[in-house]
Amino acid sequence: MNKINLMINGIPGNVAIIIAKHVLRDERFILVPYSLTGPEINDIIFKIDDFELSLIKPATRCDQIIDIKTKYNDMYTIDFTHPSSVNSNALFYIDNDLPFIMGTTGGDREKLKKDINQGTTPAVIAPNMAKQIVGFQAMMEYAAITFPDLFKDFTLEINESHQKGKADTSGTAKAMVKYFNQLGLKFSDKDIKKERNPEVQKNVWKIPEEHLAGHGFHTYKLKSNDGTCAFKFEHNICGRDIYVNGSLDAVVFLHKKICTQKNTDTNYFTMIDVLKQA
């Protein structure tokens, strides 16, 4: 397989930087030395070790992307930017024929799916790029479909903790709500309790101090109305490395889809599609 040209958008965000570092060491890819960034970023150059990237703000991205695509044919993008940029970034990728991986949570997800399927640019969209967590979600989906109302007459509590800088409620937690609803539990996205206070995270959640700036802890507690039965599911992630492999697998998945020119009725793919093809 020829090396894949890959642009990581969202630098100097932590997840984007970690993925870029892995790409530099991965012989399957060539890291494109540009990254779309936010309007609030003052720097125009960012270095990862000895590798230099030019940061591109929204106001100039339309002018620059044509030249970048000319230099790097068949370019793919990974987006870990900001929830407020999800839909505008997606339209930018679609308009410029840039196959993309949307790892950023938030935005209008229904519009995102509609825009992708109305265009001709394929994309992988997932609120979580960690393959093991996606697999856990798939198990929950199977249970929800196969055993509807299994937990009827139970109550549900969802707590999630992420680093202080994460603006929105966890997309993974939101995705889990629909499965619990199918299992008979009355619960809304608005009922999710999110924690962003480092002191509470360290002292109550017992999150290691070195991972306060990058973690994802989720707990799902179910209890019968009479108080005699209780179930708890949890997945706790320290650091961000777990999101790298899933993101890169998604790029390879899209690359194979495009190269083999398989006809599908959708341009919209999820991490479940990626896992099935792994």
C-alpha positions as MATLAB code, in Angstrom:
seq = 'MNKINLMINGIPGNVAIIIAKHVLRDERFILVPYSLTGPEINDIIFKIDDFELSLIKPATRCDQIIDIKTKYNDMYTIDFTHPSSVNSNALFYIDNDLPFIMGTTGGDREKLKKDINQGTTPAVIAPNMAKQIVGFQAMMEYAAITFPDLFKDFTLEINESHQKGKADTSGTAKAMVKYFNQLGLKFSDKDIKKERNPEVQKNVWKIPEEHLAGHGFHTYKLKSNDGTCAFKFEHNICGRDIYVNGSLDAVVFLHKKICTQKNTDTNYFTMIDVLKQA';
ca = [
       0.000    0.000    0.000;
       1.297    3.454   -0.937;
       1.720    5.850    1.917;
      -1.368    7.883    2.791;
      -1.147   11.673    3.023;
      -2.786   12.617    6.301;
      -3.694   16.043    7.672;
      -4.402   16.278   11.415;
      -6.676   19.199   12.254;
      -7.013   20.671   15.718;
      -3.376   21.307   16.599;
      -2.347   22.548   19.171;
      -5.088   20.474   20.832;
      -3.777   17.564   22.886;
      -5.462   14.715   20.994;
      -4.426   16.142   17.625;
      -0.808   16.431   18.787;
      -0.715   12.857   20.089;
      -2.124   11.491   16.818;
       0.352   13.568   14.804;
       3.241   12.152   16.849;
       2.077    8.612   16.102;
       1.656    9.407   12.400;
       5.244   10.625   12.222;
       6.379    7.173   13.435;
       3.940    5.148   11.324;
       5.308    4.055    7.959;
       1.807    3.839    6.472;
       1.389    7.621    6.498;
       2.922   10.930    5.495;
       2.022   13.744    7.892;
       0.914   16.800    5.923;
       2.670   19.814    7.495;
      -0.487   21.870    7.879;
      -3.304   21.872   10.429;
      -6.610   23.715   10.600;
      -6.803   25.516   13.918;
      -9.117   27.884   15.763;
      -9.383   31.656   15.255;
      -8.133   32.229   18.814;
      -4.749   30.571   18.180;
      -1.982   33.173   17.858;
       0.825   30.952   16.585;
       1.129   30.227   12.881;
       3.912   27.651   13.272;
       3.877   24.649   15.598;
       6.672   22.139   16.096;
       6.336   18.483   17.025;
       9.892   17.440   17.818;
      11.730   18.617   14.689;
       8.654   18.520   12.454;
       7.185   21.930   11.638;
       3.508   22.511   10.863;
       1.780   25.623    9.579;
      -1.445   26.416   11.431;
      -4.314   27.619    9.256;
      -7.147   29.731   10.639;
     -10.738   29.574    9.316;
     -10.442   32.921    7.519;
      -7.674   31.695    5.187;
      -8.341   27.968    4.872;
     -10.307   28.181    1.603;
      -7.433   29.979   -0.137;
      -4.745   27.620    1.162;
      -6.402   24.225    0.819;
      -6.171   24.226   -2.992;
      -2.384   24.609   -2.856;
      -2.127   21.964   -0.122;
      -4.172   19.464   -2.133;
      -1.961   20.119   -5.154;
       1.122   19.198   -3.109;
      -0.486   16.218   -1.392;
      -2.752   14.237   -3.689;
      -5.327   11.848   -2.209;
      -5.198   13.575    1.154;
      -7.226   12.448    4.160;
      -8.043   14.420    7.282;
      -8.625   13.685   10.970;
     -10.609   16.296   12.883;
     -10.134   16.819   16.622;
     -11.000   20.507   16.803;
     -13.868   22.061   18.817;
     -17.588   21.176   19.103;
     -18.552   24.573   17.682;
     -16.639   23.777   14.477;
     -18.024   20.302   13.738;
     -20.623   21.210   11.124;
     -18.707   24.012    9.413;
     -15.566   21.869    9.211;
     -17.533   18.939    7.804;
     -19.019   21.135    5.067;
     -15.531   22.424    4.284;
     -14.229   18.857    3.887;
     -17.215   17.879    1.750;
     -16.954   20.948   -0.489;
     -13.235   20.311   -1.008;
     -13.496   16.551   -1.491;
     -11.424   15.702    1.588;
     -12.344   12.285    3.056;
     -12.366   12.795    6.804;
     -12.522   11.238   10.235;
     -14.635   13.305   12.636;
     -13.443   12.555   16.156;
     -14.733   15.834   17.539;
     -17.929   15.498   19.549;
     -20.810   17.965   19.621;
     -22.430   19.913   16.835;
     -25.663   18.966   15.085;
     -25.121   15.259   14.451;
     -28.245   14.772   12.338;
     -27.213   17.633   10.072;
     -23.721   16.177    9.938;
     -25.049   12.854    8.667;
     -27.399   14.547    6.190;
     -24.646   16.767    4.771;
     -22.322   13.802    4.281;
     -24.906   11.688    2.491;
     -25.939   14.594    0.269;
     -22.329   15.015   -0.839;
     -19.853   12.644   -2.439;
     -17.119   12.723    0.210;
     -16.938    9.682    2.523;
     -16.363   10.090    6.241;
     -16.125    8.112    9.458;
     -18.046    9.726   12.297;
     -17.728    8.537   15.888;
     -18.140   10.120   19.313;
     -15.350    7.802   20.469;
     -12.393    6.459   18.502;
     -11.311    3.968   21.176;
     -11.975    0.585   19.593;
     -12.592   -1.248   22.854;
     -15.198    1.270   23.982;
     -16.869    1.128   20.579;
     -16.984   -2.656   20.955;
     -18.618   -2.244   24.366;
     -21.203    0.048   22.795;
     -21.870   -2.591   20.151;
     -22.566   -5.139   22.885;
     -24.986   -2.710   24.500;
     -26.695   -2.147   21.158;
     -27.082   -5.911   20.715;
     -28.627   -6.190   24.171;
     -30.954   -3.262   23.496;
     -32.239   -4.800   20.270;
     -32.391   -8.382   21.510;
     -33.743   -7.785   25.015;
     -35.929   -4.655   24.883;
     -37.204   -3.458   28.267;
     -34.741   -5.748   30.071;
     -34.227   -3.063   32.724;
     -37.769   -1.746   32.864;
     -38.633   -0.504   36.374;
     -34.966    0.311   37.016;
     -33.481    3.776   37.468;
     -30.310    4.953   35.757;
     -27.510    7.308   36.749;
     -24.761    8.286   34.315;
     -21.669   10.127   35.510;
     -18.787   11.131   33.278;
     -15.531   12.936   33.980;
     -13.221   14.516   31.424;
     -10.439   17.091   31.518;
     -11.367   20.642   32.459;
     -11.006   21.911   28.888;
     -13.647   19.589   27.391;
     -16.528   21.903   26.589;
     -19.396   19.525   25.918;
     -20.955   16.496   27.569;
     -19.295   13.260   26.487;
     -20.536   12.040   23.113;
     -19.966    8.464   24.253;
     -22.253    8.952   27.253;
     -24.901   10.482   25.006;
     -24.648    7.543   22.607;
     -25.206    5.109   25.466;
     -28.453    6.794   26.501;
     -30.397    5.487   23.510;
     -29.406    1.892   24.307;
     -30.532    2.262   27.904;
     -33.786    3.797   26.652;
     -34.380    0.695   24.512;
     -33.651   -1.435   27.566;
     -36.615    0.200   29.290;
     -34.983    3.056   31.205;
     -36.370    6.571   31.100;
     -33.368    8.841   30.785;
     -32.343   11.948   28.829;
     -29.012   13.360   27.660;
     -29.712   16.267   30.000;
     -29.658   13.889   32.982;
     -25.994   13.008   32.438;
     -23.830   14.382   35.231;
     -20.506   15.707   33.982;
     -17.504   16.547   36.121;
     -14.829   19.048   35.075;
     -13.439   20.130   38.465;
      -9.866   18.782   38.895;
     -10.120   18.765   42.700;
     -13.277   16.652   42.656;
     -11.763   14.402   40.001;
      -8.644   13.812   42.088;
     -10.247   13.451   45.515;
     -13.635   11.883   44.737;
     -13.137   10.080   41.426;
      -9.575    9.080   42.390;
      -8.221    9.965   38.966;
      -4.384    9.975   38.980;
      -3.094   13.530   39.107;
      -0.903   13.038   36.051;
      -4.020   12.263   34.007;
      -6.285   15.090   35.174;
      -5.444   16.947   31.969;
      -6.434   13.994   29.797;
      -8.865   11.260   30.805;
     -12.344    9.829   30.241;
     -14.099    8.118   33.155;
     -17.678    6.868   32.719;
     -19.977    5.119   35.189;
     -23.457    3.775   34.457;
     -25.421    2.737   37.561;
     -28.727    0.853   37.366;
     -30.935    0.147   40.359;
     -34.294   -1.593   40.680;
     -37.167    0.476   42.039;
     -37.424   -1.725   45.131;
     -33.698   -1.341   45.824;
     -32.929   -5.064   45.799;
     -30.873   -5.178   42.569;
     -28.053   -3.015   41.290;
     -25.805   -3.149   38.217;
     -22.833   -0.968   37.321;
     -20.874   -0.609   34.089;
     -17.821    1.584   33.801;
     -14.932    2.343   31.484;
     -12.042    4.471   32.680;
      -9.375    5.761   30.323;
      -6.227    7.577   31.442;
      -4.430    9.551   28.761;
      -5.319    9.764   25.075;
      -3.233    7.093   23.357;
      -6.209    4.721   23.136;
      -7.854    7.014   20.570;
      -4.938    6.871   18.148;
      -5.246    3.340   16.746;
      -8.956    3.685   16.107;
      -8.476    6.986   14.294;
      -5.736    5.596   12.061;
      -7.694    2.394   11.383;
     -10.559    4.630   10.243;
      -8.263    6.375    7.753;
      -7.129    3.043    6.309;
     -10.781    1.938    6.130;
     -11.738    5.008    4.070;
      -8.663    4.623    1.883;
      -9.620    1.036    1.053;
     -13.224    2.039    0.377;
     -12.117    4.682   -2.096;
      -9.388    2.597   -3.756;
     -11.643   -0.416   -4.300;
     -14.493    1.857   -5.411;
     -17.055   -0.247   -3.600;
     -20.539    1.037   -4.300;
     -22.488    1.801   -1.142;
     -25.709    3.624   -0.451;
     -23.988    5.920    2.013;
     -20.904    8.062    2.486;
     -21.473    8.028    6.250;
     -19.598    5.369    8.215;
     -19.060    4.690   11.901;
     -16.388    2.977   13.972;
     -18.557   -0.138   13.949;
     -18.031   -0.289   10.179;
     -14.300    0.113   10.757;
     -14.201   -2.676   13.355;
     -16.114   -5.062   11.092;
     -13.534   -4.532    8.346;
     -10.501   -4.840   10.635;
];
